[in-house]
Amino acid sequence: MPSETLKLAVIIGSVREGRFGPVVANWFTERAERHGRFTVDLIDLADTPLPLELPPLPPALQPDMARPAEMADLTRRIEAADAIVVVTPEYNRSFPASLKAAIDWHYTEWEAKAIGFVGYSGGSGGLLAVEQLRQVFGELHAHTVRDYVSFPRYYELFGPDGALKDPEGPERAAKALLDQLLWWGSVLHDARRDRPRVTAG
């Protein structure tokens, strides 16, 4: 495993008014920075317009497709990442449309990257959204790691200051997730140099 740090992008998937995502993402970003082996880039999808109308050719067939100018920074940051953590709520047993739009506007930027998840919701802790995202990222030739962080009834777990009331379990889960991302991210970082380019079937 290389000794240098890996570039980790943490993506806030919700753009909903009053969302809780930034609280969860800030908590996880602090853990990733304390881990000591990641350079962390916190990406908020609310900062980027994400049109639902996609171009005629998908990015799998045209990787250099024309995108809205406002999306250039998002594309660059996803491309630069060695590993990615998606922070997602659960809406109607799935993940937000904003997140799906961000995913679908890209393709090669996700390839051979390690992907992890932090979920939050009322009952399941976002796990239904996470399981669907695993299928989506598998189609994009990304590797989703096994471990995750989940916050069921998140509104009872965090205090007004954004700190967890009982941090021991989530801290342990975050450490396991980050360790897996470090290993897979390092392996895939080296492998991407020699990989064949994947095209849609």
C-alpha positions in Angstrom: 0.0 0.0 0.0 1.5 3.4 -0.9 2.4 5.7 2.0 1.1 8.8 0.3 -2.4 10.1 1.0 -5.3 9.3 -1.2 -7.8 11.8 -2.5 -11.2 11.2 -1.0 -14.3 13.0 -2.2 -17.2 13.1 0.2 -20.4 13.9 -1.7 -23.5 15.4 0.0 -26.3 13.8 -2.1 -29.3 15.7 -0.9 -30.2 19.2 -2.1 -33.5 19.4 -0.2 -34.4 22.5 1.7 -33.7 22.0 5.4 -31.6 18.9 4.7 -29.6 17.2 7.4 -26.9 15.9 5.0 -24.3 18.6 5.7 -24.3 17.7 9.4 -23.7 14.0 8.6 -21.1 14.9 5.9 -19.2 17.3 8.2 -19.0 14.6 10.9 -17.7 12.0 8.5 -15.2 14.5 6.9 -13.7 15.2 10.3 -13.2 11.4 10.8 -11.6 11.1 7.4 -9.2 14.0 8.1 -8.3 12.5 11.5 -7.6 9.1 9.8 -4.4 10.7 8.4 -4.3 8.9 5.1 -6.7 11.0 3.0 -6.9 14.4 1.5 -10.6 15.2 1.7 -12.7 17.2 -0.7 -16.2 17.9 0.5 -18.6 18.2 -2.5 -22.1 19.6 -2.0 -24.4 18.9 -4.9 -26.5 21.9 -3.9 -23.6 24.0 -5.3 -24.0 22.7 -8.9 -27.0 22.8 -11.3 -27.9 19.2 -12.2 -30.3 19.2 -15.2 -32.5 16.1 -15.6 -32.5 16.4 -19.4 -29.5 14.4 -20.5 -27.8 14.6 -23.9 -28.7 12.1 -26.7 -25.5 10.1 -26.3 -24.7 8.9 -22.8 -21.3 9.5 -21.3 -20.4 5.8 -21.6 -20.4 6.4 -25.4 -19.2 10.0 -25.4 -17.0 10.6 -22.3 -16.1 14.1 -23.5 -19.7 15.0 -23.9 -20.7 18.6 -23.6 -21.9 19.5 -20.1 -23.2 22.7 -18.6 -20.4 25.0 -17.9 -21.4 25.1 -14.2 -20.8 21.4 -14.0 -17.1 21.6 -14.9 -15.9 21.9 -11.3 -17.9 18.9 -10.2 -16.6 16.8 -13.0 -13.0 17.8 -12.3 -13.4 16.9 -8.6 -15.0 13.5 -9.2 -12.3 12.7 -11.8 -9.5 13.7 -9.3 -10.8 11.5 -6.5 -9.2 8.1 -5.8 -12.1 7.1 -3.5 -15.6 8.5 -3.0 -18.0 8.5 -0.1 -21.6 9.2 -0.9 -23.7 10.7 2.0 -27.3 9.9 1.2 -30.7 10.1 2.8 -33.5 7.8 1.9 -36.5 9.2 0.0 -39.4 6.8 -0.6 -37.1 3.8 -0.1 -34.5 5.1 -2.6 -31.9 7.9 -3.0 -32.4 11.5 -4.1 -32.9 12.5 -7.8 -30.1 15.0 -7.4 -27.6 12.2 -6.7 -28.9 10.1 -9.7 -28.5 13.1 -11.9 -24.9 13.7 -10.8 -24.1 10.0 -11.4 -25.7 9.9 -14.8 -23.9 13.0 -16.1 -20.6 11.1 -15.7 -19.2 7.7 -16.5 -15.4 7.4 -16.8 -15.0 9.6 -13.7 -16.4 6.7 -11.6 -14.6 3.9 -13.2 -12.2 1.8 -11.1 -12.8 4.0 -8.0 -13.6 2.8 -4.5 -17.0 3.9 -3.3 -18.3 4.0 0.2 -21.6 5.1 1.8 -22.9 7.0 4.8 -26.7 6.7 5.1 -29.2 8.4 7.3 -33.0 8.2 7.5 -35.8 7.6 9.9 -36.1 3.8 10.1 -33.5 2.0 8.0 -30.6 4.5 8.4 -30.5 4.9 4.6 -29.7 1.3 3.9 -32.4 0.9 1.2 -30.8 3.8 -0.7 -27.4 2.4 -0.2 -28.3 -1.0 -1.6 -29.7 0.6 -4.7 -26.6 2.8 -5.1 -24.5 -0.4 -5.0 -26.3 -1.6 -8.2 -25.9 1.7 -9.9 -22.2 2.0 -9.2 -21.6 -1.6 -10.2 -22.9 -0.7 -13.7 -20.3 2.1 -13.8 -17.4 -0.3 -13.1 -16.8 1.2 -9.7 -16.1 -0.9 -6.6 -18.4 -0.4 -3.6 -16.8 -1.5 -0.3 -18.6 -3.7 2.1 -18.6 -1.6 5.3 -20.8 1.5 5.7 -22.0 4.0 8.3 -25.7 4.2 9.0 -27.7 6.6 11.1 -31.3 5.3 11.8 -33.4 8.0 13.5 -30.6 10.4 12.9 -32.6 13.2 14.5 -32.2 11.5 17.9 -28.5 10.8 17.5 -27.0 14.2 16.9 -27.1 17.2 19.2 -27.8 20.8 18.2 -24.1 21.3 17.8 -23.8 18.6 15.2 -21.9 16.2 17.5 -23.1 12.7 18.2 -24.6 12.0 21.6 -23.1 8.5 21.7 -20.2 8.4 19.1 -18.6 5.0 19.9 -20.4 2.8 17.4 -20.4 5.3 14.5 -16.7 6.1 15.1 -15.9 2.4 14.9 -18.0 2.1 11.7 -16.3 5.1 10.1 -12.9 3.7 10.9 -13.7 0.4 9.3 -15.1 2.1 6.2 -12.1 4.4 5.9 -9.7 1.5 6.2 -11.4 -0.4 3.4 -11.5 2.7 1.2 -7.7 3.2 1.8 -6.9 -0.4 0.8 -9.2 -0.5 -2.2 -8.5 3.0 -3.2 -4.8 2.4 -3.2 -5.1 -0.8 -5.2 -7.4 0.7 -7.8 -5.3 3.9 -8.0 -2.4 1.7 -9.3 -4.6 -0.5 -11.4 -6.2 2.4 -13.3 -2.9 3.2 -15.0 -3.0 -0.1 -16.9 -6.7 -0.8 -17.2 -8.5 -1.1 -20.6 -11.1 1.5 -21.2 -14.6 0.1 -20.6 -17.3 0.8 -23.2 -21.0 0.3 -23.0 -22.4 -3.0 -24.3 
